[in-house]
Amino acid sequence: MSRTAIHVEQTLIGWDIHAIRGGRVIGFISVYADKEGYFSDDLAESISWLGFQVSSEVYIDGLHVEAPERGSGVGGWLLEEAIFKARREGYDVITLRREIGYKDDDALKRFYERNGFIESPPGSRRMHQILRPWAQLASGTPAERRQGA
């Protein structure tokens, strides 16, 4: 089995992170960045119960893993890379909205909860992970640390 490489590509409004194995993309995550706080009013309302002031966020626009690769950890690696990059760049929150009608929504919700996200307010389909305050980052990206393991 060949190794999985992670490739991060900066875009005009954020970044795309691809998992590549055997020369083909087996998964990706697209993230929009909001350093200016354009989305923060909506976000602040949905997490106000935490008592947290938001000044910047990143928004997961899409996370996809090819069907044969699901359950292999690729989705978690992509999410870990996105969280690492958001923390490194100083964002306060990473957020997403689960799509209505997704056939396995309960499993998707559990996946994000296992990776540190909370639904707020409950039942809203919007999920967040507070990135600050955060502990000092380990050296290297998550992909570099996995390769060294």
Sequence and secondary structure as in RCSB ss.txt:
>XXXX:A:sequence
MSRTAIHVEQTLIGWDIHAIRGGRVIGFISVYADKEGYFSDDLAESISWLGFQVSSEVYIDGLHVEAPERGSGVG
GWLLEEAIFKARREGYDVITLRREIGYKDDDALKRFYERNGFIESPPGSRRMHQILRPWAQLASGTPAERRQGA
>XXXX:A:secstr
   EEEEEEEETTEEEEEEEETTEEEEEEEEEEETT TTHHHHHHHHGGGT   S EEEEEEEEE GGGTTTTHH
HHHHHHHHHHHHHTT SEEEEE  TT TTHHHHHHHHHHTT EESSTTSSEEEEE SS     SS HHHHHHH 
